[in-house]
Amino acid sequence: MDSNTPLSFFPAPIVHNWLHHKPRKSLKKGEYIMSPTDEKRVYLLTEGTAQLFHIHPDGKECVIDLLKPGEAIGLLEIFSEREAKRFARALTPVEVIPLLTTEVKQVITDHPSLAFQLLHYVTEQLEETIDILEQVAYGKVEERLLFLLYKLTSTAESKEGYSLLPDYLTHRDLAGMIASTRETVTFIMNKWLHEGVIMEKEHRLWIKKN
């Protein structure tokens, strides 16, 4: 990891001085980064993409978020006394920096300005969650899926008016993120392929830009 890589709410000088020599942990696609039974830690994602989710009592996975390099996994848990319920799993090969909760709390204590950065980070996460909940509560399944795909491709490669969809997400993953079923997502994606909303090119799927 480059020492200038932005990591969640940690400014570059602290990344360089505090994290630069921390050991990294590599995980394969499908491996768990964090589960509710683990000791509380914060994992800074430096490479790859991870999935944050919890498991409903009926056994279904409910995907909460996708995490990209620079984001923190398990950050909110260390400030909560509630029982941990969230899992994090690698969607691609990933690299993380594991940190003890005491380390994270201490660096925030030593650098008071980080408290404001943390508040900004949590506020943005909350706003994104509210947007998703509004879609789940009031949007039709097609609208929810379209909203999600546009969100996933907001910074993706574009070509001929289409944006590249991530290839690490299965229809099951997408269904979990919009509170639907894999069969429904497959049906809608096939329909959009026929209508030109999605195109297949170079063995990858692309979605028409909003």
Secondary structure by P-SEA (a helix, b strand, c coil): cccccccccccaaaaaacccccbbbbbccccccccccccbbbbbbcbbbbbbbbbcccbbbbbccccccccccccccccccccccbbbbbcccbbbbbbcaaaaaaaaaacaaaaaaaaaaaaaaaaaaaaaaaaaacccaaaaaaaaaaaaaccccccccbbbccccccaaaaaaaacccaaaaaaaaaaaaaaccccccccccccccc
